[in-house]
């Protein structure tokens, strides 16, 4: 059976045209995202380890201390607070790797996934 330029098997899989998104992982208790599952595991371990630390005098409350640590860990591990930011950063990293390859003699084209 043919429909225009399409064969029946092409019409049977409507998801073929969808972009190939990388898998995004989310931290268990905090709303941070990454495409690297190991970074999320490291973040979860670090956040769990500071829960019972004695807070220093410069922090008024434990929540303030935890929020400061959360920001530091997110920055150090390269995590993001939304899935969209995670995808944008992933695409920018891929494009930067392409530019590095072009500088080293690569002659192919860059294909955006999404």
C-alpha positions, 0 to 999 in steps of 0.5 A: 500500500502506498500513500504518496511517497510513503510506504506503509511501513513508514506510516506505521512508525510516527515517531521516526521524525522525532528528535533523538533527545538524550536521557535526562536524570533528576535528583531525588529530593531536589529539582536539579537535572543532568544528562549524566546519571553519575553527576546526579548520584554524586549530587544526591550523595553530597546533599545527603552527607551535609544534612547533619553537618554542624552549621557555621555561625555565618548561617542563620538557619539550616535551610540557608546552609543547605541552600548555599551548599545546593548552589555550590554543588549545582555549579561544581557538577554542572547541573541545571534547575530545569530540563530545558536548560539541561538540553540547551547546555547539552546542545551547546556542548555538542556544538563546541565539540564540533567547532573543536573538531573543525579546528582540527581538520574535520570537514563534516557538517553539524546536525542539530538533534532538536 
